[in-house]
Amino acid sequence: MWHVAFSELRKLRRPSLFLGTMGAVVFFSGLFSSLLFLLIDSPQGNGDRGRMIGREILALPTGGVRGFASVGSFLGIIALCVFAAQTAQEYTYGTLRNLLVRQPSRMKILIGKLAAMKIFAIIMVILAALVSISASILLAPRAKVNTDLWFSAAGKSAILETFVNVIISVIGFGIVGMILGLLFRSPISAISLGVLWLLIVENLLVAVKSNTEKWLPGSNLSAIAQGGTPTLEYKHALIVGAAYVIVGALVAAGLFKRRDVSN
Amino acid sequence: MSELAISVKDLTKNYGARVAVSHATFDVPYGTICGFVGPNGSGKTTTIRMLLGLVRTTGGTGEILGESITHPEKYLPKVGAMIEGPAFYPALSGKENLNVLAALGGFSKERVQPLLEKVGLGDRGNSKFKTYSLGMKQRLGIAAALLPNPKLLVLDEPTNGLDPAGIQEVRELIRDLATDGTTVFVSSHLLSEIEMISEYLVMLREGKVIFYGKTAELLAQQQPVIVAKSKRATDLKKLLKIAKNSGHSASIIAGAVHVISDSSFAAEFNELAFDAGITLSSLNAVLPTLEETFFEMTGE
């Protein structure tokens, strides 16, 4: 399995993919966190969907990771795209047959690929955390936000907790991407369907009937990154998100194991 | 250990109602170069995919290097393969593509550069795969197949896209490998190439094996042909009539009369032509080529 993972890491470290993805992570992590402080007095709000997050909330121990938590679902979408592309490209390039000749165990191929992509996702999350928390620390004085509690024991615990939650969420999104890649066998189809569903279809469904949010995969995985939301309890999000990921992964792995490689 | 590198019996693959390969049975001895030929759609690639564990068999059994094809993990570490042309990651260099496969198979990275040099890509290894010509891609595919230092090398159309010099290099490479004891199972539509290098042959038609054995034996079974050319083109029809009147099957192909007969008829045919006032410009008794035999056997 580790041979597969090392081999996959060689593909993931190619400059166009690695630097491009990490560049996007740095830019959006910085942007999301900066806006939280720069727009603190804006009547249009400084949080996602126009929510207002005031100084007293940002001064809490969780204030330092507020931006990082909110960038979590965006990181998830990036992970979904990367995992889907890395999986589906093996079919479009015809390279799957090379992989299977060198490693006939299809489950080892899947698990090894997943391990490498998890490492990629963890690097992404670490980078996002560094940028986001640094931006928060730099901009808090200017926004007149008290940061004393950020550096307390509770603040440090909030950083760790948010970091773990964002990783769970991002890997969850990534596995969804991998499942789509295995099902559609085309990066364009897998990514477009995944992004379309998460960014448009789920939002429309929630707008039409708000209680559907409780059962939608994207909403639940996003809620995990934020440690739960006012409408989605953390434990519920974890259970529903895990159910989607586990069932989807079992179906996709079963198909991958049995399907003939004809291209 | 078995003396056969490949041995399959009644190998069958159905896609729904369509039969891709039907009860294919053949053996390939160790250390030989075996040509695998058949018209497009005859089931060559499906057979190769079954041998490599990429496609599930519907029926039949098989052994590769003495191991059952139901356990490809037991023999694939000793098998190199290039199936249906080279497939690599376009954004990676040729060298990096081989490094990916070396890491996957647990092979030393040190093998990569010598292999690139062996296939004539030593100075282009750091160029991206997407910048390669078809011939270069093909060479990289062969280098990838050689990564495990294989006991069995399976090559599907290895000379596609290569120029004559490249084709000759691949031919020499295959011969060298066979000399070193590697069994080479090679499919190609260039039958003249196959005839030049293959001691063994497996011929498929509509998913069925119609011949397997020594190439020389197949060609020896074919009837020889006398090829006669007349000085004047207008005499060809008269020559054809003479051959047919002598009880032989004959036809005009590419400005020459082809008479199916062994060389013993050549002298008589020459005399008959002379008596009819026809001067022959050439008269040869030849064995059919593999290509001619292939067309006759496959009805293509």
Interface residues (C-beta under 8 A of the other chain):
Chain A: H3 V4 F6 S7 R10 K11 R14 S16 L17 Q89 Y93 G94 T95 R97 N98 L99 L100 V101 R102 Q103 P104 S105 R258 D260 V261 S262
Chain B: R49 L52 G53 L54 V55 R56 P72 E73 L76 V79 A81 I83 E84 G85 A87 F88 Y89 P90 A91 L92 E96 N99 V100 L101 A103 L104 G105 G106 A144 L147 P148
